[in-house]
Amino acid sequence: MSGKILIVDDQFGIRILLNEVLQKEGYETFQAANGIQALEIVDNHSPDLVLLDMKIPGMDGIEILKRMREKDESIRVIIMTAYGELDMIQKAKDLGALTHFAKPFDIDDIRTTVKEYIVS
């Protein structure tokens, strides 16, 4: 597999886990701990897919998603959120998010879904 994936999560452990798994699949990965870093990476590297956590201190996931869409309206984003945050999930989908994962997620599900959305 090839493609560039941006992982946006304020939790270091989640970024490292996703980074390791996705690099093993052959993707080029970028990591951001906050919205400012994420938007800089979008500007500089044009990722093919973004895995975006919704609960990030400062600029939250909805605001990050809005700003990403302003920069690139075709950007492909999968959101990650705590189980049951239905309003936030709906807002993100209204803004163009492809799908969502509830935390804690199954890493095999992420692997399969990334493969599906990065090539289609």
C-alpha positions in Angstrom: 0.0 0.0 0.0 1.1 3.6 -0.5 -0.4 6.9 0.4 0.0 9.6 3.0 -1.9 9.5 6.3 -2.2 12.2 8.9 -2.9 11.0 12.5 -4.3 13.8 14.7 -4.8 12.9 18.3 -3.6 14.6 21.5 -2.9 11.2 23.1 0.7 10.2 22.4 0.0 6.4 22.8 -2.8 6.4 20.2 -0.6 8.3 17.7 2.3 5.9 18.2 0.1 2.8 17.9 -1.6 4.1 14.7 1.7 5.3 13.3 3.3 1.9 13.8 0.4 -0.1 12.4 0.0 2.1 9.3 3.7 2.3 8.5 3.8 -1.5 8.6 1.1 -1.4 6.0 3.4 0.7 3.8 1.8 4.1 4.3 3.8 7.4 4.8 2.5 8.8 8.1 2.4 12.2 9.8 1.4 12.9 13.4 -0.1 16.0 14.9 -1.0 16.5 18.6 -3.2 19.6 18.0 -5.0 21.5 15.3 -2.2 23.9 14.5 0.2 21.1 13.7 -2.5 19.2 11.8 -3.3 22.2 9.5 0.5 22.8 8.9 0.8 19.2 7.8 -2.2 19.5 5.5 -0.6 22.6 3.9 2.8 21.1 3.5 2.1 17.4 2.7 -1.4 17.1 1.3 -2.3 13.8 3.1 -4.5 11.3 1.2 -6.4 10.5 4.4 -6.7 12.0 7.9 -7.5 10.1 11.1 -8.9 12.8 13.3 -9.7 12.6 17.0 -12.7 14.8 18.0 -11.7 15.6 21.6 -8.6 17.7 21.4 -7.8 20.5 23.8 -7.8 24.0 22.2 -9.1 23.6 18.6 -11.5 20.6 18.8 -12.0 18.1 16.0 -15.0 19.8 14.5 -13.0 23.1 14.1 -10.0 21.2 12.7 -12.2 19.5 10.2 -13.9 22.8 9.1 -10.5 24.4 8.6 -9.1 21.4 6.7 -12.1 21.5 4.4 -11.5 25.2 3.8 -8.0 24.4 2.7 -8.9 21.3 0.6 -12.6 20.5 0.2 -11.8 17.1 -1.1 -9.7 16.0 1.9 -10.7 12.6 3.2 -11.2 12.4 6.9 -12.1 9.5 9.3 -13.0 10.7 12.8 -12.3 8.9 16.1 -14.4 9.7 19.1 -15.6 8.3 22.4 -18.6 6.0 22.2 -22.0 7.7 22.1 -21.0 11.2 21.0 -23.8 11.2 18.4 -24.1 14.9 18.0 -20.4 15.3 17.3 -20.4 12.4 14.9 -23.3 13.9 13.0 -21.7 17.3 12.8 -18.5 15.7 11.5 -20.4 13.7 8.8 -22.2 16.9 7.8 -18.8 18.5 7.3 -17.8 15.6 5.0 -16.2 13.0 7.3 -16.2 9.6 5.6 -16.9 7.4 8.7 -16.1 7.2 12.4 -14.5 4.9 14.9 -15.5 4.8 18.6 -12.7 4.5 21.0 -11.5 2.1 22.1 -11.3 0.9 18.5 -10.3 -2.4 16.9 -7.0 -1.9 15.1 -7.9 -4.4 12.4 -11.1 -2.4 11.7 -8.9 0.7 11.3 -6.5 -1.1 9.0 -9.3 -2.4 6.8 -11.2 0.9 6.6 -8.0 2.9 5.8 -7.2 0.5 3.0 -10.8 0.9 1.7 -10.8 4.7 1.8 -7.3 5.4 0.6 -7.6 3.5 -2.6 -11.2 4.4 -3.6 
